[in-house]
């Protein structure tokens, strides 16, 4: 189990870079707009959101190298993309070339949301799969916290602090690349490519108590029932496709990425000073980390569905309070407190569940393609929503924006109640058979 944990941590470090890369831009947000004198439209849609458009492309096409080159090789490529993006973003001058390097980092983020959860789900024993895949989400929020801290401590470094804020990411990217060299390839991917002997060694490590030959036979049996040329849009896979779409859709319609990208700006809108806004952002990172740890601890004990219940109710309460604070001009520290509740709700619910759930619900042979669909939905919305925030805040106001997010979380609660299945404690092969029998596939 120690080796599996170590391999899972190495792969999950892609999540650390995901979190760091996504949020580090928030500290540079207003500095970049001042430096290049860009309009709200260009700043939001090009400078700030280009990494997210890269993420959309990475998520849409990340399933191709994950299937063709393997999970491990794809994770290596992801690390290289992060490194190039960090160095380039720190050294360029001008909004458009800056956006191009941020786009490269976004490719790494999008692909990592497919390759890392797929890899960990395929090496993890069923009873530990939730918490091991959950390490990816834990690393995301650790990266978010470190990015907020890094931004705060580098805020007065040199004449252009934003260069240091963005460039420092090259260090963890290089460390991650070195770690990925130490992990084995996914046994299920090896079996799909006919590399049985290599797969046997990894499967023996994963669970010494199982009959490796029987497990390989089970995985191969599922492969024998596959039809060559199958894809995720076939009628028989409609239900897992709906599940992947809806969990990704509601994840972003909570407003989580809009908030993470613009946390300092949102706090300033609520009446806090610039330094206090950055400190409040660090508080958000701490709350996120603590409740993600709690979610990872509970996901294999309570199950995915109960965590989603808890998160949905917390979302509805906190987002409604944030909206009320802006409508009624409560000001002061009300908004940060309510947003702390919001981030805790996200961390223990959607944050802990989404990557685990999407990695579980598709059969082995189309897992990467299914994840690509779910993560593409997630990142397309994650690109659109933050790019609209400066415009929406200046037109309809922050209160209306947060009220809309609260309403969408009511719809998420209905999804959890009526559609979402529980997946804890079942093998990937068992889940494939169970979900295939759903009425939506008929």
Secondary structure, DSSP 8 states (H G I E B T S, - for coil): -HHHHHHHHHHHHHHHHHHHHHHHHHHHHHHHHHHHT--HHHIIIIIITHHHHHHHHHHHHHHHHHHHT-HHHHHHHHHHHHHHHHHHHHH--SHHHHHHHHHHHHHHHHHHHHHHHHHHHHHS-GGGHHHHHHHHHHHHHHHHHHHHHHHHHTTTSSS-HHHHHHHTHHHHHHHHHHHHTTS---HHHHHHTT-HHHHHHHHHHH-TTS-HHHHHHHHHHHHHT--TT--TTSGGGHHHHHHHHHHHHHHHHTTHHHHHHHHHHHHHHTT--HHHHHHHHHHHHHHHHHHHHHHHHHTTTT-HHHHHHHHHHHHHHHHHHHHHHHHTT--TTHHHHHHHHHHHHHIIIIIHHHHHHHHHSS-GGGHHHHHHHHHHHHHHHHHHHHHHHHHHHHHT-HHHHHHHHHHHHHHHHHHHHHT----TT--HHHHHHHHHTSGGG-
